[in-house]
Amino acid sequence: MAGLESLGYLGSFLINLISSATIILPVPGIVFVFILGATWNPLFIGLASGVGAALGELTGYAAGFSGQTLFEGSQTYSRIMKWTERRGGILIFLFSLVPNPLFDMVGLASGALRYPLWRFLFFCLLGKTPRCIAIAYAGYWGLEWLPKWLVG
């Protein structure tokens, strides 16, 4: 954990960009946001992380746009496709606000449906940024009391 403090805002952005860019393979960028929020300004860590995470999701969108069919036979993916057709913005926002592994399917469906890129990115930023800010503040407040709780 001692080495993470040196990463700062750029490191937070890059970690979340990379962790969100992976499709299917979960990389815990959220852990780094929590830890960096304890040592750096949690608002700026959250903002940098949210932007990085949103931009990283463009890989899933691009894969769907290019015709990649990773989940085509999946019943869950079929539902997400229908939901994206009906309420794309709300779906993207809600799924990006709450940490969950299904957001990769939302990105793929959005790309496959040719959902406007700027709208996808907008709703993704709208969800991921407050989530990352909240996690950074949880690290800011949480790591302060954690050692006291562990010691007794």
N, C-alpha and C positions, 0 to 999 in steps of 0.2 A: 504494500500500500504506500510505502514511503516514496517510491518512484513515480507514482501517479500524480503527485502534487505538481511536478514539473511540467506536466502536459498542458495544463491551463485550458484556455478557451479554444484555441486551435486544435488541441488534442481532443477535446470533448466533441468538437465538430467532426473531426476525422474519424474518431471511434464510432460515432453514431452513423456517419455516412457509410462506413464499411459494414457495420453490423446490420443496417437496414438494407443494404444492397444485396445481402445474401438471400437467395430464395430457398425456402424450405429449411435450410440449416440455420437454426437459431444461434445467434451470437449475442451474449448478454451485455449489450451496450448500456442498458439501464443501470447495471451495477456500477459502471464507471461514472455515470451521471450522479448517482447517489454519493459515491466517494469523493468526486471532485467538488460537489456541492458543499461538502464539509470544510474544504480548504480554500476555495475561491468564492467569488461573489455568486451565490446560487441563482440569482436572476439572470446574469450573463451566461453562466454555465447552461442554464435551461434554454435560453434563447439560442445559443450556439448549437446545442445538442438537438433542439427541435428543427432547426434549419438543416442540419446535417442528416437527421433521420428522414425528414421529408424528401430531401434530394436523393437519398439512398433508395427510397421506394420507387424511384423512376426506373430502376432496373426491372422490377416486376411489371410495371406499366409497359416498358419497351418490349419485354418478352411477350406479353399478351398482344401488343400491337403488331409484332412481327409474325404472329400466328402460332407461337409455341403452345402446345396443348398438354401441359403437365398434368392438369386435373380434369380433363374433358369428360372422363367417364364417371367422375365423382358426383354423388347426389348433392353434397354440400356445395360444390362448385356450381352446379346447375341452379341451385337456389340463389346463390350469390349473384350469378349472372342476371337472374330475373329481378332481384332487388336493385341491382346496379342500373338496370334499364329503367326501372320505375322511379327510384329515389337515389340516384347516384351520389349527389352532394352530401346528403344526410348520412348515407351509408359510409362513405369515405371518411367523413368527419367522426362519426361514432366509433368506427373500427380503428381509426388512428388515435383516438383519445384514450381508449382502453387498451392496455397491453394484451395482445392476443396473437396467436400464430396464424389466424385466418386472414390477417391483413394481406398476406402475399396473394391469396386468392382474389381479394378485392382489387389489388393492383393489376393482376393478370386479366381479370374480367373487364376492368376499366379500359385497359389497352385494347383488348379484343373487340370491345364494343365501340372503339374509337371515341371514347368519352374525351372531351376537349382537354388537352394536356394542361393548359393554364388553370382550368377548374379543378382538375385532379390535384395539382400541386397546391393550389389555394386551400382546398378543404383538408388536404393532408397536413399542411402547415398549421391550419386552424386547430387541428386535433393534437398533433404531436408536440407543438410548442408548449401549450399549457401543461400537458402531461409531463414533459421533461422539466419544466419549471417546478412543478409540484414534487417531482422526485428529487431534484437538486435541493429544494428546501427541506425535504424529509431527511436528506443526508446532512444538511446544515444543522437541523435541530436534533436529529437522531444520533449522530455520532458523538455529540456533546454529552448526552446522558448515558450512552451505551457503556463506556468504561466504568462509570460509577455503579451501574446496575450489575455488571459482571463481577465487580470486586465485592459488592455488598454494601 
